[in-house]
Amino acid sequence: MSHSNEVGFFKSLFDFKFTSFITMRVIRVMYAILAILTILGGVMFFVYGVFFDGFGYGSSYKLLAAIGVPLVTVLYLIILRLWTEFMANIYRIGDNTQKMVDAL
C-alpha cells in the first residue's frame, strides 16, 4: 500500500493491481458532501414541516416536525460519521499491516 503522497491521484485511480489507494483522499470529500446534503435535507424537511402545511397533518405534526427532524438529522450525521471513521480505520489497519509485512 502506498501513501497518498507517493503516487498521484489518477495513477492510483487506474492502478488495477491495487498497490496504491485513494481512500484517505476521497473519504474527506465524501464525508463533507454527505454531511452538507444531510444538513440541507434536514433543513428542508424542517422548514416544510414547520412553516408550511406540515405535510397536511395540522399543528400537532408541526410540533413533531420541529422536534423530530433535528433529532433525526443529528442521528443521520452520527451514523455518517461512524461509517466514515470505520472506513478510514479499515484502511489504516491494512496500511499498518502492510508496513509490518514490509518490515519483515
Secondary structure, DSSP 8 states (H G I E B T S, - for coil): -B-TTTS-HHHHHT-TT--B--HHHHHHHHHHHHHHHHHHHHHHHHHHHHHS-GGGT-HHHHHHHHHHHHHHHHHHHHHHHHHHHHHHHHHHHHHHHHHHHHH-
